[in-house]
C-alpha cells in the first residue's frame, strides 16, 4: 500500500474500535476490559481451557498474538513456567493495562514478556514456540496481513508446534461478496465483510496460504465462542 506504512494500516484496522479516549481511561480504571470486547472472565477462561484440552503443558513456550491486556494471558501466565509466556500486541496502551493486571494478580514473578509489535516479526523475541494463539486477530486483518502473520509464525514454531487461530467463516466460499451474519449469544447478529473489518474468510483460503510451507492447517470449527468465530490449527511438520 504505497505511501502508507504497514504499522499505520494495521493500527487503523485493529484499533479504530478498540482505542479508548483518555477521558474514558481516567474515568474507568477497567476501561481496557471493555476495549477488547468484554466477556473478560468468559473469554479468558475459554481460551485457556481450550488450549489445555489441546495439550498445552506448563513447560512449553507459548506465543499469544494480539494478547491485548491479557484477558486470556493472565490464565496462561499463571499456568506456564517462569519465562514461558510471550505476548505481542499493536496497542501499547493495552499492553500497559496488561502489565497492571499482572501486578494486581501477583504474576510479575512469572516474568512474562510483553512487546508492542506491528509487523509480526516474531524473530525479535529470540524464542521458538510449541504453541501460538491468535484469538480474534484474523477477524480484523486483510488477507496479506494474515499471510505475513502465518509466514512469520512458521519461522518460530518448533517441529510439531501448533498455531491456533480464530476467524469468521464465509460458508458460501471465497467468491461471496455479500455480508455474512453471525449469531451472538446475548447481542444482535453481527455482519462480517469480504473487504473490510470485521473480515470473513472461507477455510480453503487458509489451505491455499500454507501450500509450499511446512504448515498444514486443519479446520476445528465451533469452540463455544460467543460471537460465532471458528477455530483452526496450523501444525508444523
NUROMAR-631027 format. One record per residue (C-alpha): residue in three letters; x negated, y negated, z negated; chain. Coordinates in pm, 1 decimal. Layout:
N
code ALA&u X&v Y&w Z&unit A
...
***
This chain:
237
code UNK&u 0.0&v 0.0&w 0.0&unit A
code UNK&u -212.4&v -284.3&w 134.3&unit A
code UNK&u -266.9&v -579.7&w -95.2&unit A
code UNK&u -110.6&v -413.0&w -398.7&unit A
code UNK&u -318.6&v -205.8&w -640.1&unit A
code UNK&u -205.3&v 141.5&w -741.3&unit A
code UNK&u -212.1&v 21.2&w -1100.2&unit A
code UNK&u 29.9&v -263.2&w -1031.9&unit A
code UNK&u 255.1&v -47.0&w -815.4&unit A
code UNK&u 293.6&v 236.9&w -1064.0&unit A
code UNK&u 322.1&v -6.4&w -1356.0&unit A
code UNK&u 618.2&v -171.0&w -1183.1&unit A
code UNK&u 779.8&v 166.1&w -1114.6&unit A
code UNK&u 739.8&v 313.1&w -1460.8&unit A
code UNK&u 755.9&v 15.2&w -1691.8&unit A
code UNK&u 1020.1&v -209.5&w -1543.2&unit A
code UNK&u 1288.2&v -38.7&w -1751.6&unit A
code UNK&u 1062.3&v 51.2&w -2044.2&unit A
code UNK&u 871.1&v -265.0&w -2133.5&unit A
code UNK&u 1044.7&v -439.9&w -2422.9&unit A
code UNK&u 1012.9&v -810.0&w -2486.3&unit A
code UNK&u 802.0&v -946.5&w -2770.4&unit A
code UNK&u 1124.4&v -1059.8&w -2940.8&unit A
code UNK&u 1253.1&v -704.2&w -2935.9&unit A
code UNK&u 920.5&v -582.4&w -3073.1&unit A
code UNK&u 927.8&v -819.8&w -3368.4&unit A
code UNK&u 1296.7&v -766.9&w -3447.7&unit A
code UNK&u 1289.0&v -387.7&w -3438.0&unit A
code UNK&u 977.5&v -205.0&w -3561.1&unit A
code UNK&u 1101.3&v 113.1&w -3391.6&unit A
code UNK&u 1161.5&v -51.7&w -3052.2&unit A
code UNK&u 928.6&v 198.7&w -2888.3&unit A
code UNK&u 1154.9&v 492.6&w -2968.5&unit A
code UNK&u 1429.9&v 337.3&w -2759.0&unit A
code UNK&u 1183.1&v 223.4&w -2491.3&unit A
code UNK&u 1101.8&v 584.1&w -2397.6&unit A
code UNK&u 1466.8&v 677.0&w -2357.2&unit A
code UNK&u 1580.8&v 750.1&w -2710.6&unit A
code UNK&u 1654.2&v 1107.4&w -2819.6&unit A
code UNK&u 1349.8&v 1069.5&w -3043.6&unit A
code UNK&u 1395.5&v 1380.8&w -3253.4&unit A
code UNK&u 1574.8&v 1590.1&w -2991.4&unit A
code UNK&u 1329.1&v 1539.0&w -2705.5&unit A
code UNK&u 1022.7&v 1559.5&w -2925.1&unit A
code UNK&u 1127.7&v 1895.9&w -3063.0&unit A
code UNK&u 1247.8&v 2020.1&w -2721.9&unit A
code UNK&u 909.8&v 1963.2&w -2555.3&unit A
code UNK&u 721.8&v 2121.9&w -2841.8&unit A
code UNK&u 942.1&v 2427.8&w -2883.7&unit A
code UNK&u 943.4&v 2486.1&w -2507.9&unit A
code UNK&u 564.7&v 2497.6&w -2482.2&unit A
code UNK&u 537.0&v 2715.1&w -2791.2&unit A
code UNK&u 760.2&v 2966.8&w -2615.3&unit A
code UNK&u 532.5&v 2935.8&w -2311.0&unit A
code UNK&u 237.0&v 3048.5&w -2521.1&unit A
code UNK&u 57.8&v 2730.1&w -2632.6&unit A
code UNK&u -188.3&v 2810.7&w -2913.2&unit A
code UNK&u -340.9&v 2569.6&w -3168.3&unit A
code UNK&u -693.1&v 2631.7&w -3039.5&unit A
code UNK&u -615.2&v 2532.0&w -2680.6&unit A
code UNK&u -676.8&v 2198.0&w -2511.3&unit A
code UNK&u -361.5&v 2003.7&w -2427.5&unit A
code UNK&u -314.0&v 1707.0&w -2191.0&unit A
code UNK&u 3.2&v 1500.6&w -2238.6&unit A
code UNK&u 59.3&v 1293.3&w -1922.3&unit A
code UNK&u 286.9&v 995.9&w -1981.8&unit A
code UNK&u 268.1&v 1051.9&w -2357.3&unit A
code UNK&u 414.8&v 709.5&w -2433.4&unit A
code UNK&u 447.7&v 651.9&w -2806.8&unit A
code UNK&u 414.7&v 1024.5&w -2886.2&unit A
code UNK&u 777.4&v 1131.5&w -2903.6&unit A
code UNK&u 656.3&v 1483.0&w -2829.2&unit A
code UNK&u 294.0&v 1411.0&w -2906.2&unit A
code UNK&u 344.8&v 1394.5&w -3283.4&unit A
code UNK&u 455.4&v 1757.7&w -3282.3&unit A
code UNK&u 165.2&v 1867.9&w -3063.3&unit A
code UNK&u -96.0&v 1675.6&w -3264.8&unit A
code UNK&u 32.2&v 1830.5&w -3586.2&unit A
code UNK&u 19.3&v 2181.4&w -3437.5&unit A
code UNK&u -308.3&v 2172.5&w -3246.2&unit A
code UNK&u -655.6&v 2197.4&w -3394.5&unit A
code UNK&u -852.0&v 1879.9&w -3455.5&unit A
code UNK&u -951.2&v 1705.0&w -3133.1&unit A
code UNK&u -740.9&v 1925.0&w -2903.5&unit A
code UNK&u -472.1&v 1669.6&w -2809.6&unit A
code UNK&u -528.7&v 1418.7&w -2529.3&unit A
code UNK&u -255.7&v 1174.7&w -2428.2&unit A
code UNK&u -255.0&v 925.0&w -2143.9&unit A
code UNK&u -5.1&v 657.2&w -2050.5&unit A
code UNK&u 1.7&v 346.8&w -1833.3&unit A
code UNK&u 158.1&v 132.7&w -2107.6&unit A
code UNK&u -85.4&v 17.9&w -2376.7&unit A
code UNK&u 196.5&v -117.0&w -2595.9&unit A
code UNK&u 348.0&v 229.7&w -2616.4&unit A
code UNK&u 10.1&v 385.3&w -2693.4&unit A
code UNK&u -40.6&v 132.1&w -2973.2&unit A
code UNK&u 301.0&v 224.9&w -3110.4&unit A
code UNK&u 199.4&v 590.8&w -3090.6&unit A
code UNK&u -112.6&v 513.6&w -3291.8&unit A
code UNK&u 107.0&v 362.3&w -3561.9&unit A
code UNK&u 331.5&v 668.8&w -3555.5&unit A
code UNK&u 24.2&v 887.8&w -3609.2&unit A
code UNK&u -71.4&v 684.0&w -3915.1&unit A
code UNK&u 283.5&v 693.5&w -4050.8&unit A
code UNK&u 283.3&v 1073.5&w -4017.9&unit A
code UNK&u -67.0&v 1115.6&w -4168.1&unit A
code UNK&u -202.0&v 1265.6&w -3845.7&unit A
code UNK&u -500.0&v 1042.7&w -3768.3&unit A
code UNK&u -737.1&v 1302.6&w -3914.2&unit A
code UNK&u -643.9&v 1533.0&w -3625.4&unit A
code UNK&u -841.9&v 1292.5&w -3405.2&unit A
code UNK&u -610.5&v 1283.5&w -3102.0&unit A
code UNK&u -740.0&v 1092.6&w -2800.8&unit A
code UNK&u -506.4&v 831.0&w -2652.2&unit A
code UNK&u -611.8&v 649.1&w -2335.7&unit A
code UNK&u -446.2&v 391.6&w -2113.7&unit A
code UNK&u -469.1&v 517.9&w -1756.3&unit A
code UNK&u -306.4&v 418.4&w -1428.3&unit A
code UNK&u -488.1&v 629.1&w -1169.3&unit A
code UNK&u -453.8&v 983.6&w -1311.6&unit A
code UNK&u -833.6&v 1017.7&w -1314.7&unit A
code UNK&u -838.2&v 1275.9&w -1590.6&unit A
code UNK&u -1209.8&v 1336.6&w -1542.3&unit A
code UNK&u -1258.2&v 1024.1&w -1757.2&unit A
code UNK&u -1154.3&v 1236.1&w -2055.4&unit A
code UNK&u -1454.7&v 1465.7&w -2015.7&unit A
code UNK&u -1246.5&v 1772.2&w -2101.7&unit A
code UNK&u -1087.3&v 2077.7&w -1944.0&unit A
code UNK&u -740.2&v 2181.8&w -2048.6&unit A
code UNK&u -544.2&v 2502.3&w -2098.3&unit A
code UNK&u -208.0&v 2326.9&w -2087.4&unit A
code UNK&u -80.2&v 1998.2&w -1946.9&unit A
code UNK&u 264.7&v 1841.3&w -1952.8&unit A
code UNK&u 429.3&v 1558.4&w -1755.9&unit A
code UNK&u 773.7&v 1515.4&w -1908.7&unit A
code UNK&u 988.8&v 1258.3&w -1725.1&unit A
code UNK&u 693.2&v 1124.7&w -1523.9&unit A
code UNK&u 757.2&v 1251.2&w -1170.3&unit A
code UNK&u 1111.7&v 1119.1&w -1204.4&unit A
code UNK&u 965.4&v 766.6&w -1183.8&unit A
code UNK&u 698.0&v 819.7&w -917.6&unit A
code UNK&u 692.3&v 811.1&w -537.5&unit A
code UNK&u 554.7&v 1117.8&w -364.8&unit A
code UNK&u 197.5&v 1001.9&w -304.4&unit A
code UNK&u 151.8&v 911.6&w -670.7&unit A
code UNK&u 276.0&v 1259.0&w -764.0&unit A
code UNK&u 25.2&v 1415.2&w -523.6&unit A
code UNK&u -253.3&v 1210.0&w -684.7&unit A
code UNK&u -149.3&v 1335.3&w -1028.1&unit A
code UNK&u -132.3&v 1700.9&w -923.7&unit A
code UNK&u -466.1&v 1692.8&w -742.0&unit A
code UNK&u -636.1&v 1541.3&w -1045.6&unit A
code UNK&u -474.6&v 1788.4&w -1284.9&unit A
code UNK&u -613.2&v 2069.4&w -1071.5&unit A
code UNK&u -966.1&v 1939.5&w -1137.7&unit A
code UNK&u -935.7&v 1958.0&w -1517.9&unit A
code UNK&u -730.4&v 2275.3&w -1568.6&unit A
code UNK&u -922.9&v 2585.1&w -1672.6&unit A
code UNK&u -875.0&v 2900.6&w -1468.1&unit A
code UNK&u -537.4&v 3036.4&w -1570.0&unit A
code UNK&u -436.1&v 2695.0&w -1703.4&unit A
code UNK&u -80.0&v 2570.4&w -1672.0&unit A
code UNK&u 65.5&v 2231.0&w -1589.1&unit A
code UNK&u 434.5&v 2186.6&w -1671.9&unit A
code UNK&u 628.2&v 1901.7&w -1511.8&unit A
code UNK&u 991.3&v 1794.3&w -1501.7&unit A
code UNK&u 1177.8&v 1649.3&w -1204.8&unit A
code UNK&u 1524.6&v 1552.9&w -1088.9&unit A
code UNK&u 1626.8&v 1811.9&w -833.4&unit A
code UNK&u 1788.2&v 1740.8&w -498.7&unit A
code UNK&u 1980.8&v 2063.2&w -434.1&unit A
code UNK&u 2056.9&v 1967.3&w -71.8&unit A
code UNK&u 1689.8&v 1959.3&w 27.5&unit A
code UNK&u 1433.0&v 1701.9&w 133.2&unit A
code UNK&u 1640.6&v 1561.1&w 418.3&unit A
code UNK&u 1922.2&v 1445.9&w 190.1&unit A
code UNK&u 1906.3&v 1066.0&w 187.1&unit A
code UNK&u 2208.5&v 1014.7&w -36.2&unit A
code UNK&u 2204.1&v 961.0&w -414.3&unit A
code UNK&u 2242.8&v 1270.1&w -632.2&unit A
code UNK&u 2445.3&v 1253.3&w -952.7&unit A
code UNK&u 2312.1&v 1433.1&w -1260.2&unit A
code UNK&u 2514.6&v 1507.7&w -1574.6&unit A
code UNK&u 2404.3&v 1376.1&w -1913.3&unit A
code UNK&u 2509.9&v 1524.9&w -2243.5&unit A
code UNK&u 2655.6&v 1211.6&w -2404.4&unit A
code UNK&u 2643.8&v 942.3&w -2135.0&unit A
code UNK&u 2789.8&v 891.8&w -1784.9&unit A
code UNK&u 2625.5&v 1079.5&w -1498.4&unit A
code UNK&u 2301.9&v 923.9&w -1371.8&unit A
code UNK&u 2223.7&v 873.4&w -1000.0&unit A
code UNK&u 1882.0&v 953.5&w -855.7&unit A
code UNK&u 1744.7&v 849.4&w -518.9&unit A
code UNK&u 1539.6&v 959.5&w -220.2&unit A
code UNK&u 1322.1&v 648.6&w -208.3&unit A
code UNK&u 1350.0&v 455.7&w -533.7&unit A
code UNK&u 1330.1&v 503.5&w -908.5&unit A
code UNK&u 1464.3&v 729.7&w -1050.9&unit A
code UNK&u 1349.5&v 970.0&w -778.4&unit A
code UNK&u 1473.7&v 1317.4&w -693.1&unit A
code UNK&u 1287.8&v 1589.9&w -503.7&unit A
code UNK&u 1355.1&v 1937.5&w -374.3&unit A
code UNK&u 1133.4&v 2212.4&w -514.7&unit A
code UNK&u 993.9&v 2303.2&w -172.2&unit A
code UNK&u 818.4&v 1965.0&w -165.1&unit A
code UNK&u 603.0&v 2074.0&w -458.7&unit A
code UNK&u 527.3&v 2404.9&w -291.3&unit A
code UNK&u 402.1&v 2209.4&w 9.3&unit A
code UNK&u 180.1&v 1991.3&w -209.9&unit A
code UNK&u -0.5&v 2293.2&w -351.8&unit A
code UNK&u -80.3&v 2452.9&w -14.9&unit A
code UNK&u -457.1&v 2486.7&w 18.8&unit A
code UNK&u -519.8&v 2431.1&w -353.0&unit A
code UNK&u -595.1&v 2664.0&w -643.3&unit A
code UNK&u -249.0&v 2588.7&w -783.3&unit A
code UNK&u 66.2&v 2795.3&w -748.6&unit A
code UNK&u 392.7&v 2630.1&w -850.4&unit A
code UNK&u 688.5&v 2819.5&w -999.9&unit A
code UNK&u 1042.6&v 2695.8&w -1049.0&unit A
code UNK&u 1169.5&v 2732.7&w -1407.0&unit A
code UNK&u 1487.7&v 2527.0&w -1373.2&unit A
code UNK&u 1710.3&v 2423.9&w -1660.9&unit A
code UNK&u 1547.4&v 2394.0&w -2003.1&unit A
code UNK&u 1813.3&v 2205.5&w -2203.7&unit A
code UNK&u 1702.6&v 1857.1&w -2101.2&unit A
code UNK&u 1987.1&v 1614.2&w -2189.9&unit A
code UNK&u 1960.3&v 1433.8&w -1852.0&unit A
code UNK&u 1950.7&v 1741.8&w -1626.5&unit A
code UNK&u 1579.2&v 1730.9&w -1548.8&unit A
code UNK&u 1441.1&v 2063.1&w -1424.5&unit A
code UNK&u 1112.8&v 2224.2&w -1522.6&unit A
code UNK&u 838.4&v 2373.9&w -1305.6&unit A
code UNK&u 489.3&v 2501.8&w -1378.2&unit A
code UNK&u 168.6&v 2482.9&w -1175.3&unit A
code UNK&u -72.2&v 2767.5&w -1253.9&unit A
code UNK&u -439.6&v 2755.7&w -1160.7&unit A
code UNK&u -593.7&v 3072.6&w -1018.0&unit A
***
